[in-house]
Amino acid sequence: MAVSRFDIDAPRWDQSTFIGRLKHFVNITDWRTALLPDSRLDESKALVESCRAATLPPGTTEEQLHYAKKLHDSAVHPDTGDCMNLIGRMSFQVPGGMAITGGMLQFYSELCQYPNDEATVSSSVLLVY
């Protein structure tokens, strides 16, 4: 496909199949994109907007457009067009969810451990629920 006819809004994979949808969501939830600076996100946003306006910079490849769309879809709000903060980005959902879940499990563990941790009970006797 020529880059001049590249449709930036068309899905890269067939969304009528499970595999196509899976590839799409694995692509936009890639945690590595959460580590990119805002300047890189602004560059990708500008490239996507220039593609929509059919004014691509010379030498732009299809792979660059796909990567710019990946960053755009994972970090730019679809309605306002603003870059979202780190916590709201699709690329932060996996590492952020792991941190939140780990914190909740640690809190629950401490909550259950505190009442059972008495100085008068030998350390070899544990109450297990």
C-alpha positions in Angstrom: 0.0 0.0 0.0 1.4 3.4 -0.9 1.8 5.7 2.1 -0.1 8.4 0.2 -3.2 6.3 0.4 -2.7 5.1 4.0 -6.0 5.3 6.0 -4.9 6.2 9.5 -8.4 5.6 11.0 -8.8 2.1 9.5 -8.0 -0.7 11.9 -4.7 -2.5 11.2 -6.2 -5.9 11.9 -9.6 -7.4 11.0 -11.9 -6.4 13.9 -14.5 -9.0 13.0 -12.3 -11.8 14.3 -11.1 -12.6 17.8 -7.5 -12.7 16.8 -7.7 -9.3 15.1 -9.3 -7.7 18.1 -6.7 -9.4 20.4 -3.8 -8.1 18.3 -5.3 -4.6 18.4 -5.7 -4.5 22.2 -2.3 -6.1 22.8 -0.9 -3.4 20.5 -2.4 -0.4 22.4 -1.9 -1.8 25.9 1.9 -2.3 25.3 3.3 -1.2 28.7 6.6 0.0 27.1 4.8 2.9 25.5 3.9 4.2 29.0 7.6 5.0 29.5 7.9 7.3 26.5 8.3 11.1 27.1 5.4 13.5 26.2 7.5 14.9 23.4 7.4 11.6 21.6 3.7 11.4 22.1 3.3 14.9 20.7 5.4 13.9 17.6 3.2 10.9 17.0 0.0 13.0 17.5 1.3 15.5 14.9 2.2 12.7 12.4 -1.3 11.2 12.8 -2.9 14.6 12.3 -0.8 15.2 9.2 -1.8 11.9 7.8 -5.4 12.8 8.3 -4.8 16.1 6.5 -2.9 14.2 3.7 0.2 16.3 4.3 2.7 13.6 5.3 6.4 14.6 5.6 8.6 13.2 2.8 10.1 9.9 3.6 7.4 8.7 6.0 7.1 4.9 6.0 4.0 2.8 6.6 5.7 1.4 9.7 6.2 4.8 11.2 2.5 5.6 10.6 1.5 2.3 12.4 3.7 3.1 15.3 2.4 6.7 15.5 -1.1 5.4 15.5 -0.2 2.9 18.2 1.1 5.7 20.4 -1.8 8.0 19.5 -4.5 5.3 20.3 -2.8 4.4 23.6 -2.2 7.9 25.0 -4.5 10.5 23.3 -8.1 11.0 24.4 -10.4 10.1 21.5 -12.9 12.9 22.1 -10.7 15.8 23.2 -7.5 15.0 21.4 -5.5 15.8 24.5 -2.7 13.6 25.8 -3.9 11.8 28.9 -2.0 11.6 32.1 0.0 8.4 32.7 -2.7 6.7 34.9 -5.4 7.2 32.3 -3.5 5.7 29.3 -4.3 2.3 27.9 -0.6 1.5 28.0 -0.6 1.9 31.8 -3.5 -0.5 32.5 -1.4 -3.6 32.8 1.5 -2.3 35.1 -0.9 0.0 36.9 -3.4 -2.9 37.6 -0.6 -5.1 38.8 0.6 -2.4 41.2 -2.9 -1.8 42.5 -3.6 -5.5 42.9 -0.3 -6.1 44.6 -1.0 -3.2 47.0 -4.4 -4.5 47.9 -3.1 -8.0 48.5 -0.3 -6.7 50.7 -2.8 -4.6 52.7 -5.2 -7.5 53.1 -2.3 -9.7 54.2 -1.2 -7.2 56.8 -4.8 -6.7 57.9 -5.2 -10.4 58.6 -1.7 -10.8 60.1 -1.9 -8.0 62.6 -4.7 -9.5 64.9 -3.0 -12.9 64.7 0.4 -11.6 65.7 0.3 -11.7 69.5 3.4 -11.6 71.7 2.0 -14.2 74.1 1.6 -16.9 71.4 4.6 -18.8 70.3 5.8 -18.1 66.8 5.4 -21.8 65.9 1.6 -21.6 66.5 -0.2 -19.7 63.7 -3.9 -19.3 63.2 -4.8 -20.0 59.6 -8.2 -19.1 58.2 
